[in-house]
Amino acid sequence: MNAPDRYECFVVPEGTKKVSYERDTKIINAASFTIEREDHTIGNIVRMQLHKDPNVLFAGYKLPHPLQYKIITRIHTTSQSSPAQAYNLAVKDLDKELESLKQAFEVCIWYIHFNS
Amino acid sequence: MDRPAAGASYQRFPRVKIRELKDDYAKFELRDTDASMANALRRVMIAEVPTVAIDLVEIEVNSSVLNDEFIAHRLGLIPLTSAAAMQMRFSQDCDACDGDGSCEYCSVEFNLSARATDSDQTLEVTSNDLRSADPKVCPVDQARAYQQALSSGDYDPNAGDQRQVILHLITRLWVLLFSITIELLSYCIFVADLRGILIVKLRRGQELRLRAIARKGIGKDHAKWSPAATVTFMYEPDIRINEELMDTLTLDEKRSWVESSPTKVFELDPVTQQVVLLRTPTCYFHGS
């Protein structure tokens, strides 16, 4: 009765921004990013990539409720960097890594087709 | 505030090695990356790879024993060849049509017409009776049957392009072996059974006539759009044999030690009479 429609878990409604940013008022260099209509697939990957950055002191994500399809990622950084910068860097690195993974696959498949 | 060098990058460079690649099964190793990457690949393969499945059913005549929505549900679960799915648009994104299913960019129309003739035999309505408007998108059984009928080795690349993939992740950091098993659409089609997927059985005088529209979708929306049957990954164990202790065993004891493992992990090298790991490790848990 109260369950949302299934397409809501990946279709962003009109007017809602995909990613929104909230600075933490009490701690400097800390912020939360809310990503709409995403789940652990993106959240875990971004979190693990943020952990590799030495400027990031804290990085974590959560799904506030399983029926609300959004993730909140919280990032604390040193003064050398800022949460937005760390986040940008993490996403860019992931983009490049996935691109290289795709190319590695394509090389493998091409190699197999070439040899068969 | 000092900004770090703009070139700082903590990118990993994953490596892939495919061990097996069949029509509906594949196994590969993934190295130099993280477990989260393997898990994300697994989640995306199950839930976010787009395929085509029947989504809208207009029933003209149904005098079978199953009710309309039951049959519509069964039709939705029939797997269709989805190689064309990447070129299609999602029906909610398509602006060329008004969503009634006659648009060529976002939907494929199917027709089914079956009537049990006045004989005493039960008519089985199967996926082979579904007639597609687009030959590239058809029930996988039909594509397979067509392929087997050709049986001269002409491979139709549009038919059943699903693969099972097993990823083995081996991370250098922890020297743990990860292996991911992904089986895409392992339909249990026995070679002899080319009758197609059973939809409904009709008795003498019963009829079923309908028009179905297949659309592109993802597994997150409904499981009928999921291309994957099973997707698993595991760390591949790093096995090291304690050579000192192994040397204290006699040849017979070594042989019985090798044979005692339920899956074939070790072998006794006849030349050197040493116990070694098998060159191409099979899956340590289910021996596949």
Interface residues (C-beta under 8 A of the other chain):
Chain A: R6 Y7 C9 F10 V11 H40 T41 I42 N44 I45 R47 M48 Q49 K52 D53 N55 S79 Q80 S81 Q85 L89 A90 K92 D93 K96 E97 S100 L101 A104 F105 C108 I109 I112
Chain B: M1 D2 R3 P4 A8 S9 Y10 Q11 R12 F13 P14 R15 V16 K17 I18 L21 F28 T33 D34 S36 M37 N39 A40 R43 V44 A47 E48 Q92 I218 K220 D221 H222
